[in-house]
Amino acid sequence: MTTTVQVGASAPAPAAGRRLGTWEDDALCAQTDPEAFFPETGQSSRQAKQICAACPVRTECLDYALAHRGLTGVWGGLSPHERAQLRNQP
């Protein structure tokens, strides 16, 4: 059973607000506790990254996150800081 996850407006869950028939339909984060993807400052994001590592749409998720700056939380297995570093690579 798939559960749609909702969190605060400033930090939408990766699968929130999705359209049917998109890569988000297969995202493991939609079936998981959203708290793992939005750790408090100083808390580990290890659990979210483990889920992302097994996700069949991790690449699509990361592509989306790289194209949409300002997203909070773990997307495609990377934190906001890690995504910024990736964008800044030559």
Order of alpha helices (4+ residues) and beta strands (2+ residues): alpha-alpha-alpha
